[in-house]
Amino acid sequence: MQAGGNPVKPITTSYFYVEFDRLTEKPVKSVQEIKFSGQVKGHEKALASTKGGKTLRQSTSTGFEENPNFTIEVYLREGDMDFYNWFNETMPTNYSAGTGGAAGKGKWADNRRSGAITAYDPGDKPILRWNIKNAWIKSYKLSDFAADGSDFAVETLELVCEDIRRVDPGKTDYATQ
């Protein structure tokens, strides 16, 4: 029981929704490893020794080690190239070794998108929400195709963003944080 006598309710991982600016109603298979970690400095070695041989140390937070990132898997649908096109817009104009290689449109700054990941309870009520600020697709991978396969085709996208914040699940505006 939580304080106030309310029972603790476990949260299922199978009821969720992912959206980004201009990308809604997409069949998302999974969201994986929402990750960001702080960077700490000063703890590696002693700063000084004082009277009585006491050692002084100081640990300081210096921000994030890297920008927050996460991975989503999206089912491919015939005629739907939205995630691939978003990826292509953000890639450099030449990102393959040598000449004549793969090329994107190089419009990274213009194609960062905000969005949200929302988890729902079995009654379809939002219970968790993370707002995502200025995300872009860092890597794109397509599932394997095989003559004897029976799986659905999936795009795997690794996204990087400026910020991920857990917010009130009733908050539906991710443009402001």
Secondary structure, 3 states (H helix, E strand, C coil): CCCCCCCCCCCCCCCEEEEECCECCCCEEEEEEEECCEEEECCCCCCEECHHHCEECCCEEEEECCCCEEEEEEECCCCCCHHHHHHHHHCCCCCCCCCCCCCCCCCCHHHCEEEEEEEECCCCCEEEEEEEEEEEEEEEEECCCCCCCCCCCEEEEEEECCEEEEECCCCCCCCCC
